[in-house]
Amino acid sequence: MREKERVKNCIRFRPTGIQPWQINFTTELARKVMDALGLETRKREVLGKNIAEFGALDDFCANHIAYVRNRAVNSFAEVEPGTFRDEWGVLWDRRIDRDIGVPVNCVLEEMKIEKLRVPNPRDPDRFAHFGPTIEANAGRYLLARFSYSLWERAWSLRGMANLMMDLVENPAFVRELLAAVTDYHLALLDALAGYPVDGVFFGDDYGGQQGLLMSPAMWRAFVKPCLARMFDRAHALGYDVFIHSCGKVTAILDDLVEIGLNVFNPFQPEVVDVERLIGQYAGRLAFYGGLSIQKTLPFGTEEDVRKEVSHRLELARRHGGYVIAPSHEMPPDIPVKNVLAMVKTLQRQG
């Protein structure tokens, strides 16, 4: 059974043989691990830009999933050292967090949607890297990454503090902004339909370590209807639906299942009871993640890592519906020896 089939069976609660896994890295840790292993970073030119690829690391880990992103390589331009402008006009300071960054401007200082510069979802440049990525990962499950897919895109444009106040003081504007972002992603899903992608990975954080950033009622009023439209479109096009939402968002898991979610990520063990949730949602919702990047992987011993991975493997065998993975792209404070202990434990399960 190839990786693609194994993931498809897993999220449908069917037999998989061995349990699927996925190990994702931040750029800094990927380079550190590759240097330690003597693996070569590959370079590929796309639209005149050299892109560093870590395919050798995916192969070493025997990963089950390959990601394709929904933006063109030239849509994220460095405007000064460490600061990048995205295709929506948001400036990101990446001097500390080199993978995501922090917004440093406010595109929608005024509440005027007509000033919003919505990117072209059908720009062919955004799909220029799809062909080589798909070809290089023929046996893997192909997941199209829709980062900042709704709430996150809205607050990056308006500012988090502004948007949180708008939920109370300017609800009509919030609905208008979320509708504009939703329409963009619906068009992007339609444009994606010509590629042999298996699933769509929506990224939209709603939680902190203690709970939701807003009340469940407010989330249901503003966010849920827009997500439902995107999930429906993705399913209509034949895609599985994943969502990444950091923090403790258990209060809305039933809502996400109701509107068609297939797989929930990152499944953080620091904020949820991994064992209880896997049993509670068996047969209804698959999970992806669950290995601690806040405690065990950065601060545990190799034996601690082996024990945690073995426990997650046992849960996967018992309940199904679980792609075992670190609960986020692994940050650079994780020791290489712990990465290797995780990889070896996953690969030896058969």
N, C-alpha and C positions, 0 to 999 in steps of 0.2 A: 504494500500500500504506500503510495507516494504521499508527500507532505500535504499537498492540496486536498486529496481525498480524506486524509486523516483529520484535518481541521474541519472540513465539511461534515464529516460524520460526527465529530466531537460536538459541534454546536447544535446538532440535531439529536443528540443523545443516542447515537448509534455506536456500535463497537468500533474501536480504533486500533486494536492490536496493542501497540504501545501508546502512552499518553503524549499528545503533542505539546511542544514548548516553543517559546520565543524569547530571545535575549536581545534587548535593545540597549544601546549605549548612547551617552552624550558623546559629542565629537572628541572632547578631551580624553575621556576614558578609553574610547575606541583606539585612539592613537597610542595611548600608554600600553594597552594590552597587545596591540599589534607589534609594537616595538619589542615587548618582552618575549613574544612568540616568534619574532623574526618574520612576520607576515608583511607583504608588500602592499602599500596603498596604491590602488589603481587610479589613473586619471583618464577622464573621458571628456572630449570637447563637445559641448552642446551650445549651439548658437554663439560660437566664438568665445565661450567661457569654459575654462578648465574646471571640471567638477571632481572633487576627491570622492572616491567610492571605497566602501569597506566590505566589498563582496567576499574577500578572502576571510574576513572575520565571520561573516554569515555562514560561510562554508565550514569553518572550523567549529562553530557552535552547532552546525546542522540545524539552522533555524527553519521553521515551518512557514513563516509569513514573509512576503516581500511587499514593501510599501512603494506606491507611486503617489507623488504629490500633485495637487491641483493647480500649482502656479508655475509660471515660466521662470527659468533660471535667471533671467534678466529683470524680473519684476521686483527684486529685493536689492536695491542699489545702495552702495556705500557712498554717502554724501560728505562725510568727513571721517577721520580715523575712529572706528568703533561705533559709528552711528549710521544706521541704514534706514532708507525710506521704503515702505512696502507699497503695493500697487493701489492701496486705498489712500495713500498720502500720510500714513502714520509714521513718525520717526521713532526708531527703536535704538536705545543705548545698549550696546552689547559688550561694553568693556569689562563687565563682571560676569554676567550670565551670557555666555557666548552662543548659546543655542536658541534662546528666545529673546531675552532683553527686556527693557522697561520702556514704555511709551513716554516720550518727553514733550509731545505737543498735543494739542486738542483740535482735531479737525473740525468738529462741530461745536465750537465755542458758542455759536448762536444755534438756536433750535430751528434750523432751516434745512429741511431734507433736500431742497433743490440745490444746495451747495455741495451735496455729497457726490464725489466722483466715484461712481460704481465701475469696477473693471469690466472688461469685455469677457464674458464667460466662454465665448467661442473663439478667442484668440488662438490660432493654431500653435503659436510659440509655447503656450502653456503645456502642450502635449508632446513637445519635441523629444522629451526624454523617455516617454512611455515605451516606445518600441524597443530600444536597447535594454531597458530594465525588465520588460516582460520576457524578452528573448533569453536574458541571462538567468531568469528564475522560472523556467518553464514548469518545474515540478512543484513549486511552492504556491501557496494560497496568496493571491494578489489582492491587496487591500488599498483602495484609493483613500488618501488622507485628506480630510476636509478640516484643517485646523481653523480655529476661531470661527466656528460655523454659525453662531447665532449670538448668544449673550456676550461671549468674549469679544466678538467683532464689534458689537454695539458699544461696550464700555471702552474698547481701545479707541474708538472714534470720538466718543463723547467725554471720556474720563470716568473712572469708577465712581468717585464721590458724586459727580454730577448726575450720573445715571441712577444711582441709588436714590438720590433725592427726587429725580424725575418720576420714579415709580409712584411716588405719593403726590407730588405737586404737578406733574405734567404727564399724566398717563396716556393721553392721546398722542403725544410726541413719541413716547416709548413704543407704542403699538405701530406707529408709522415707520419708525426706524427699524424695528424688528421685521416688519413686513418687507421693507426694501432689501434687507439682508437675506431674508427667506427667498424672495423672488430671484435674487442673484444665484443662490445655491440650487434652486430648482432648475434654472437654465443651465447651470454647470453640470448637474446630474444628467440632463438631456444630452449635453455635449459629450459626456463621458460614455454614452451608450454604445459607441462604435468600437470600444476596446474590450478585450476579454478579461475584465476585472471581476473578481468573485464577490467582493464586499466593499462597503463604504464605511469609513472610520470617522465619525463626527467627533470633533474635539470641542468641548464646551464645559468649563468648570463651573459648578454651582455651589460648591461646599468648602468649608474650612475643616479643621481638625475636630470641631465640636458639633457641627451641623451645617444646615443650609445658610447661604448668604442672605436669603430672604425667607419669608414664611412659605410653607408649602402652598397655601392658598394663593399667594402672590405669584409663585412660580407657575401654578396651574392657570392663572388668569392671563399671564403675559407670554410665558415661554412654551408651555405645553402645546397650544394650538399650532404654533409655527413648527415645532419639532414634528408634530403629527403629519403635517403637510410634506415635510422632507422625507420622513420615514416611509410614508405612503408612496411617494414618487420612486424612492429607491427600490422598494419591493416590487412596484409595477415594472421596473426595468430589470428585475431578476436578481437584485443584489441582496446579500445579507446585510443587516444593519448592526454596526458596532457603535458604541459611544464611549468616549473617554471623559470622565468627570471626576476630578480629584475631590478628596475630602469625604466627609460623612454625609452621604445623600440617600441613606436608606429610607427616609420618609417619602421619597418619590419613586422608589424602585417599582412598586406596583403600577404607578402611572406610566412609567417607561415601558413596562411589559404590555400594558393595555394598548399603547399606540404602536406596538410592533417591534420593540427592541429585541434583538437576538443575543447580543453579547455585551456585557458590561465590563469596563476597564476604568481605573487601574486596580480596584479591589484591594485597598490598602489595609493590611493587617493591623496597623496602628489605630485605625478608626472604626473598623468593623470586625465582627466575629466571623472569620472566614469559614470555619467549619459549620456554624449554624446557618449561614446564608446559603452555602452550597446545598445543604440538605433541604432548606426551606423552599428554594426555587428549582430544585431538580425537576427536569422535564419541561420547565417554562422559560428559564433564563440561564444562558451560559455565562461563565466568567473567564476573564483573561487578566492575569496578574497574580497577586497574592503573596509574592516573596518580598520580605521587608527590605526596603532600601534606606530606612531610617534607623534601623537597629541591627538586624542580623548580618546583612551583607557588609555594611561598613565597619561594624564594631565587634561582630561575633568572631569566633574561631572557625577554622575550616570544618571542624566537627559540628559546630552549631549550624553552619550552612548545610552540611549534609543531612542533619536531622530535620531541618525545616523543609528542605526539598523532598525528603522521603515522606514526611507527613503529608505534603501537598499531593504527592503521587498516590498515596493511599486514598485520599479523599477523591481524587479523580477516578480511580478504579472503582470506588464504591458508588459514586453518584453520577459520573459522566459529566459532560458539559463544562469542561474546565481546561483551558489552555494555560499551562503553567508558565509563569514569567515573573521577572521582577516587577514591582508595582509601579514602575515608571522607567524612562530611559535612565540607565544607571549613572549617577554622578561620579566625578573623578576621585572622591574620597574612599571609594571601595577598593580594597587591596586586590591586586591581580590574583593572588593565591586563592581568595574567596571566589572570584569569578571562575577560576579553573575548577574549584571544588563543586560549584553549582553545575557547570557544564558536564563534568564527568559523572556526577550522580544522575543527571537527566539521561545521558547517553547510555549509561550502564543498566537502565531499568529493564531492558529486554533480556 
